[in-house]
Amino acid sequence: MRHLFSTRLRVILIIALVLSIGLTIVSGAVNQSIPSLLVQGLLAPVKAGAKAMTKQAEQFYGYMFNYESLAAENEALKARIADMEDEARQADSYQRENQRLRNMLELTSTREDFVLVDAYIIAWSSTDWSSTLTINKGTDAGINLDMCAITANGEVVGLVTEVGSNFAVIKTILDSSLEISATIASSGYRGMVTGGYTDGRKDLLKMDYLPSGAIIRNNDQVVTSGSTVYPRNLIMGHIVDAGFDETGVAKYAMIEPSADMGRLEQVFIITQYTTEVTGGKKTETAVEATEEATQGVG
């Protein structure tokens, strides 16, 4: 046991001597005292830890700075995208409006007797049997009761049934209470068209009182026959089906409206037009035509 202790002591003394010699050599090489080297050795781990913490703090600060910068950039990009989307919507709206106005100019070039007032749709009301829309112009713009509303392409939308100074309500051709005298353009067969029908996928019109011997073809165009309310040859739609009514002595035709009511943004009210009368033509406003109709004239 004593021999083992002596061996350990000698090992410790040898290690101490080697360390002492090493420190002396290093001290001479770096021109620093041994105590200074000892202190530096003890502080080295602390310095390394502090340096690591400082580096982590710098990295965290950089991360937070970059995060805030990226967040601000992201918000700016979102705002820019929203502006671009809004500009795109406005451009699309202007393009559609320009196309409608071009169509209207083409219509008025072929129907020079038409005087039109354009208006935008501001509200819709639709049920299984009724269909109305409200526009943003009324009597102040020359719109009155029983004036016909059409699209820029000359397609029938409906009839003004209520009017105020700055608004008007139009009963559309999809309404079951509205009846319009119509003609199959290719054959000349006449009947009465009403709304309130559907095939489960889209709204349809029905043309009644057609002759039992009438030859009715799908895709035949149906137009207004002309009256004191509806000018002649306004487009109503095209035939998609036909058959005999319940009496078996007359035929009917189902019509798909040409005016896409669900996509309408703007309509045109015919405030004046020329009607055909015996011996020539007569120019009148829709109001005058309605008054004459109630008196049995025309």
C-alpha positions in Angstrom: 0.0 0.0 0.0 2.8 2.4 0.9 4.5 1.4 -2.3 1.4 2.3 -4.3 1.1 5.7 -2.6 4.7 6.4 -3.4 4.1 5.5 -7.1 1.1 7.9 -7.4 3.0 10.7 -5.7 5.9 10.2 -8.1 3.4 10.3 -11.1 1.8 13.5 -9.8 5.2 15.1 -9.2 6.3 14.2 -12.7 3.1 15.6 -14.3 3.5 18.8 -12.3 7.1 19.1 -13.4 6.1 18.6 -17.0 3.3 21.2 -16.8 5.7 23.6 -15.1 8.3 23.2 -17.8 5.6 23.5 -20.5 4.2 26.6 -18.9 7.7 28.1 -18.6 8.4 27.4 -22.3 5.0 28.8 -23.4 5.5 31.8 -21.1 8.8 32.5 -22.7 7.5 32.1 -26.1 4.5 34.4 -25.7 6.3 36.7 -23.3 3.6 36.3 -20.5 3.9 35.2 -16.9 2.8 31.8 -15.7 0.0 33.2 -13.5 -1.3 35.1 -16.5 -1.3 31.9 -18.5 -3.1 30.1 -15.7 -5.8 32.9 -15.5 -6.2 32.8 -19.3 -6.6 29.1 -19.2 -9.2 29.3 -16.6 -11.1 32.1 -18.4 -10.8 30.5 -21.8 -14.0 28.4 -21.4 -15.9 31.5 -20.0 -14.8 33.6 -23.0 -15.7 30.8 -25.4 -19.2 30.6 -23.8 -19.6 34.3 -23.9 -18.5 34.5 -27.5 -21.0 31.7 -28.4 -23.8 33.5 -26.6 -22.9 36.8 -28.3 -23.0 35.0 -31.7 -26.4 33.5 -30.9 -27.7 36.8 -29.8 -26.5 38.4 -33.0 -28.1 35.6 -35.0 -31.4 36.0 -33.1 -31.4 39.8 -33.7 -30.6 39.3 -37.3 -33.4 36.7 -37.6 -35.9 39.1 -35.9 -34.8 42.0 -38.1 -35.2 39.9 -41.2 -38.6 38.6 -40.0 -39.9 42.1 -39.5 -38.5 43.1 -42.8 -40.0 40.1 -44.6 -43.4 40.7 -42.8 -43.4 44.4 -43.9 -42.4 43.3 -47.5 -45.2 40.7 -47.4 -47.8 43.2 -46.4 -46.6 45.6 -49.1 -46.8 42.8 -51.7 -50.3 41.9 -50.5 -51.4 45.5 -50.9 -49.9 45.7 -54.3 -51.6 42.5 -55.4 -54.9 43.8 -54.1 -54.4 47.0 -56.1 -53.5 45.0 -59.2 -56.6 42.8 -58.8 -58.8 45.9 -58.4 -57.2 47.5 -61.5 -57.8 44.2 -63.4 -61.5 44.2 -62.3 -61.9 47.8 -63.4 -60.3 47.1 -66.7 -62.6 44.1 -67.2 -65.6 46.2 -66.3 -64.5 49.0 -68.7 -64.0 46.5 -71.4 -67.5 45.0 -71.0 -69.0 48.5 -70.9 -67.2 49.5 -74.1 -68.4 46.3 -75.8 -72.0 47.0 -74.7 -71.7 50.6 -76.0 -70.3 49.4 -79.3 -73.2 46.9 -79.6 -75.6 49.7 -78.8 -74.1 51.9 -81.5 -74.5 49.1 -83.9 -78.1 48.6 -82.8 -79.0 52.2 -83.2 -77.4 52.3 -86.6 -79.8 49.6 -87.7 -82.7 51.0 -85.7 -82.3 54.7 -86.1 -85.8 55.3 -84.7 -84.7 54.1 -81.2 -84.0 56.6 -78.5 -82.3 54.8 -75.7 -81.4 55.6 -72.0 -78.8 53.4 -70.5 -79.0 52.4 -66.8 -77.2 50.0 -64.4 -78.9 47.3 -62.4 -78.7 47.9 -58.7 -81.0 45.1 -57.3 -82.6 41.8 -58.3 -85.7 40.0 -57.0 -86.5 36.5 -58.2 -88.8 33.7 -57.2 -90.3 30.7 -59.0 -93.0 32.9 -60.6 -91.7 36.5 -60.5 -88.6 38.2 -61.7 -87.8 41.9 -61.4 -84.7 44.1 -61.4 -84.2 47.6 -60.3 -82.1 50.2 -62.2 -80.5 53.4 -61.1 -82.5 55.8 -63.3 -86.1 57.0 -63.4 -88.3 59.8 -64.6 -85.4 62.4 -64.2 -83.8 60.5 -67.1 -87.0 60.3 -69.2 -88.0 56.7 -68.1 -91.7 56.1 -67.5 -94.1 53.2 -67.0 -94.5 50.6 -69.8 -91.2 51.3 -71.5 -89.4 48.3 -72.9 -85.9 47.4 -71.6 -83.4 45.6 -73.8 -79.8 44.6 -73.9 -77.2 46.3 -76.1 -77.7 43.5 -78.6 -81.5 44.2 -78.9 -82.6 41.3 -76.7 -85.8 41.8 -74.7 -85.2 42.2 -70.9 -88.7 43.3 -69.8 -91.0 46.1 -69.1 -90.9 49.1 -66.7 -93.7 48.5 -64.1 -92.7 50.9 -61.4 -90.7 54.2 -61.6 -89.4 57.0 -59.3 -87.4 60.0 -60.0 -84.0 58.2 -59.8 -85.0 54.5 -60.0 -87.2 52.1 -62.0 -88.4 48.5 -61.5 -88.4 46.3 -64.6 -90.5 43.1 -64.7 -88.4 40.7 -66.8 -89.6 38.3 -69.4 -89.0 35.5 -66.9 -91.9 36.7 -64.9 -95.0 34.5 -65.3 -97.4 37.5 -65.3 -95.7 39.2 -68.4 -97.2 38.3 -71.8 -95.6 39.3 -75.0 -96.8 38.8 -78.6 -94.1 37.0 -80.5 -93.3 35.5 -83.9 -91.1 32.6 -85.0 -88.7 34.5 -87.3 -88.1 31.8 -89.9 -91.8 30.8 -90.4 -93.9 33.8 -89.3 -96.0 31.7 -86.8 -97.3 33.9 -84.0 -98.1 33.2 -80.4 -98.0 34.6 -76.8 -94.8 34.2 -74.8 -94.8 34.0 -70.9 -92.1 33.2 -68.3 -92.1 31.2 -65.2 -90.8 27.9 -66.6 -87.6 25.9 -66.1 -86.1 22.6 -67.3 -84.3 22.2 -63.9 -81.1 23.8 -65.2 -82.1 27.1 -66.7 -85.1 29.4 -67.0 -87.3 29.1 -70.0 -90.2 30.9 -71.8 -93.2 29.3 -73.2 -94.9 30.3 -76.5 -98.5 29.3 -76.6 -101.4 29.3 -79.2 -99.3 28.1 -82.2 -101.2 26.4 -85.0 -101.5 22.6 -84.7 -100.0 22.3 -88.2 -97.0 24.6 -87.4 -93.6 23.2 -88.3 -91.4 24.1 -85.3 -87.7 23.5 -85.3 -85.2 23.7 -82.5 -82.9 26.8 -82.7 -85.5 28.8 -84.6 -85.3 32.4 -83.4 -88.3 34.1 -81.7 -88.8 37.8 -81.9 -91.4 40.4 -80.8 -94.3 40.8 -83.2 -94.5 44.5 -82.6 -97.0 46.5 -80.6 -97.6 49.8 -79.0 -95.3 48.7 -76.1 -92.7 46.4 -77.7 -91.1 47.4 -81.0 -91.0 44.8 -83.8 -88.2 42.3 -84.2 -86.6 42.5 -80.8 -84.9 39.2 -80.0 -86.5 37.1 -77.3 -84.7 33.7 -77.7 -84.5 30.5 -79.6 -86.7 27.3 -79.5 -85.4 24.3 -77.5 -88.5 22.1 -77.5 -92.1 21.9 -78.8 -95.2 19.9 -78.4 -99.0 19.9 -78.3 -100.9 21.6 -75.5 -103.4 19.7 -73.3 -106.2 20.3 -75.7 -104.4 18.7 -78.6 -105.5 21.4 -81.0 -102.6 23.8 -80.6 -98.9 23.6 -80.3 -96.5 25.3 -77.9 -92.7 25.9 -78.0 -90.2 26.2 -75.2 -87.8 29.1 -75.6 -84.4 29.8 -74.1 -84.1 33.5 -73.5 -81.3 35.3 -75.5 -80.7 37.8 -72.6 -78.6 36.1 -69.9 -80.4 37.7 -66.9 -77.9 36.4 -64.4 -75.0 38.2 -66.1 -76.8 41.5 -66.9 -75.1 44.7 -65.6 -76.6 47.3 -67.8 -79.9 47.7 -69.7 -81.2 50.2 -72.2 -84.7 51.6 -72.0 -86.4 52.5 -75.3 -88.0 55.9 -74.6 -89.0 56.5 -78.2 -89.4 54.5 -81.4 -91.3 54.3 -84.7 -94.3 52.1 -85.0 -95.9 51.0 -88.3 -99.4 52.3 -88.8 -101.7 52.3 -91.8 -100.4 54.6 -94.5 -97.0 55.2 -93.1 -95.0 55.4 -89.9 -95.6 57.1 -86.6 -92.9 58.2 -84.1 -94.0 58.2 -80.5 -92.8 57.7 -77.0 -93.5 54.5 -75.1 -95.8 56.4 -72.7 -97.9 57.7 -75.6 -98.1 54.2 -77.1 -99.4 52.9 -73.7 -102.0 55.6 -73.5 -103.2 54.8 -77.0 -103.3 51.1 -76.2 -105.6 51.7 -73.2 -107.9 53.6 -75.5 -108.0 50.8 -78.1 -105.8 52.6 -80.6 -103.0 50.8 -82.6 
